[in-house]
């Protein structure tokens, strides 16, 4: 395989079908998922992927289990796929020019990893969850110079990746080699400045609606463990300053694919 995605989740059933279907459209072939004590029906949401063997889900009840899940994924799948992207369920990885992710990543085959910057999306005017898809409903984001945009997520070559670093954003590679940014410059850490996202990008739907963000505030995170890790004065709360429709090119086919999923 060329590309797989690893993610840890808890109570994300309403979003899993869209997230998985979108990433299949942009070239992801496998999903290595870690269920962190979910109480919802995620199995129904992922029924097609589970039936096809496209998604593999491991029960991972550990508190603060994100880094250990990432390490486990590396150990299990070092030789299964050329690349593994480590992202969250509220993050959508794509190439803004419309290229498939495996096609883009062929240009980075001499690097142990690729560091991808985000664009943070906020409430988008929604107090309650909208009826439409996440990708079509949330079109307002923070400006390009919003500081959290500099924090990267990683796509790694697992055979030369030692382990996740001390936070979920970057990894340690053999021979202390750095990852590359989308511009081919070395990225040795969790930040990339300037945080360009022209070739590879993550749309991070950090809050979704106000009601969904309130639920997020009360839920322990896979990284921080305690719910207090997410605060009402969160500096990552993105302002709705910029309208951004770059992901909409995939929405028509995404909606068609979702309408044809087994119920």
N, C-alpha and C positions, 0 to 999 in steps of 0.2 A: 504494500500500500504506500501511497505517497503522503497522505495526511490523515491524522486522527486528532480528536479533541479530548482533553481530560478536564473534568469539572466535578466539584463537590456541590451537593444541593441539599436543601431542606425545604419542604413544603412549597415547591415551585411548579406543581402540576398544571396550573392554568397557563403557564408560559412554555412548557417543554415542547409541545408539538410545533409551535411556531419556530422556536429556537433551533430544534433539530432539523426541521424541514428547510429552513433558511440555510443552515450550514451545509446540508447536503447539496443544495443548489449551487453553492460557491465552491464545492469540490472536496468537502470532508467525507471520508469513507467509513470511519469508525468513530464511536463515542465510548470512551472509558469513563464511566460515571460512578460516583461514590455517594450513596444515600446516607445522609447524616441525620438519622432519626426523623424522617418524614412521617406525618400523620395523614397525608392526603393520598389520592389514588394516582400516584405517578405511573404505576404500571399501565393503567388505561391510557394515559397521555402518551406513553412511549410504545404502545402495543405494536405498531408496524415495525419499528426499529428492533424491538425485542424479538418479534417473530422472524425477522429476516437475519438476525444475528448481527445487525449493524451496531446495536448498542449492547454493551455489557455493563451491568450494574452490580456493584459490590456494596454490601451492608457495611457501613463505616460509622459506628455510633460514638466515636471518640470525641470528647470535648476538645475544641481548638484543633480539629482534625485535618485542616486544609494542607498543611505542609507534609504531614505524614501520609495523606492520600496521594499527594504528588510524588513523594518518594516511592510509595508502593507502585504507582503507575509506571514509573521509570523502570523499576525492577522487573515488573511483569512483562513489559512490552518493549524492551530495548531493541529487539530484533524484528518486531512485527511491522514497523512502519518507518518511513524515511523521516517524517516530521510528526511531532506532537505539539499541539497548541494548548497552553494551559490558560483557560479563561473561565469566567463565571456565567451563570445563566442569564444575567442581565446585560451581558456583553455580546455584541454581534460583530464578528470579524469578517472583513471583506476588503476587496480592492476597489477603490472609487472609480478607476477607469472601466470597470466591468470585467476585468480578466479573472479567470479562475485562480484560486489560491495556489494549487499545485504549479500552474504555469508561472506565476510570479516567483514562487519559491525556488524554481529551477535556477534563477539568477543568483541564489545565495548558497549554492551547494558546497562552496569552499569554506563556509562559516559553520561553527558549531550551533549557532542559534541566531534568531532574528528578534529584535526588540521592536514592538509595535506600540505606537502612541494612541491615545484615545481622544474622543470628543465626548464631553459630559452633557447629557440631556437631563432637563429638569421636569417640572410638573406639566409644562405645556398647556397650562390653563385648565387642567383636569383636577377636579376635587375628588371624584369617584372614578373607578376604572372605566375606561371607554369601552364601547361595544366592538370597536375595530381592533386590528392587530397593533401590537406595540410599535412595529416598524412604520406603520402608516399614521399612527395617532400622535406620536411624540416627535415633533418637528422643530422644537425650539431648544437651543443649547447655549452653553456658555461660549464666550469668545475664544479664539485660538490661543490667546495668552493667559487663559485660566490656568493657574499653577498646577492643578492635578492632571492636566493634559500631558505634562512631562513624564508622569509615571508610566512605565512601560508594562506590557505583558509579553510573555515569551513564547516563541515557537522554537522548539529545540530538536536537534538531531540526537535521539536518545542514546545511540551507541557511544557518543563521546561526551555525554552529560553525566556529571558525577552525582549531583543532588540539587534540590532547591536551596537557595540561599536562606537567610534568616527572615525574609518576608516573601510573599507569594509572587512577587513581580519579576524576579530574575533568578538565574540558575548559575551553578558553578560547573565549569567545563574542564576537561582534561588539559593538562599543560597550561592551566591558568589563562586560556585564550578568552578573548572577549566575544560577545555577540556583535551583530551588525545592526545598524539602523537601516531604515528603508533607503537611505542615500549611500549605503555601503561604508559609512564611517563606523569605527569601533564604538561600542557601548559597553562600558564596564561598570555595571551597577543598575539601579532601579530607575534612573532618570535619563531622559534624552532631551537635550536642548540644542537647537529649537525643536519643539514637538511637532514636526511636520507629519502629516497623515495623508499624503497624496497618492502613494502607491499601495500602502497597507494601512489599515485603520480599524479601530474598534469603536463602534457606537456604544457607549456605556449609558444605559438607561438607569441612571443611578437612583432616581426616586420613583419613577412612574407617577401615578396620581398621588395626591396628598393623603388619601386614605391608605394607599398601599405603602407609602413611606412611613406613615404612623405605625403600621404593622411591622415594618422593617425595624423601626426603633426598638420594638419590644422583643425582637427575636435574637437569640445569641448567634453570633457570626462564626463561620468556620475558621476564621483567622483569630479574632479577638476573644472568642469564647463567651464572654458575658455580654448581655444586651447593652450595658452601659458603654460599650465600645462605640455605639452609634448614638450621637447626641443631637439634641434639637439645635444646637449652635454649631453643627458640623461644618467645618471650613470647606468641605467638598460639595456642599449644597450648591448646585449650579444655577446661576441666573439664566432666565429665558431671554437672552439678548439677541441671538442669531437664529434666523429661520434656515433650516438645513434640510434639503430634500434629496440628498445624494443617494440615500438608500432606496428611494422609491422606484428605481428602475427594476428592482426585483419583486416588487409587491404584486403585480398582476399574476406572474407565474407562481409566486408563493401562495396567493389566495387560491389559485386553481389546484395546486398540489394539496393544500389543506382540505379543500372541498372534496377531494377524492380519497382522503384517508379513511380507512375502515372505522366505523363507529362502534 
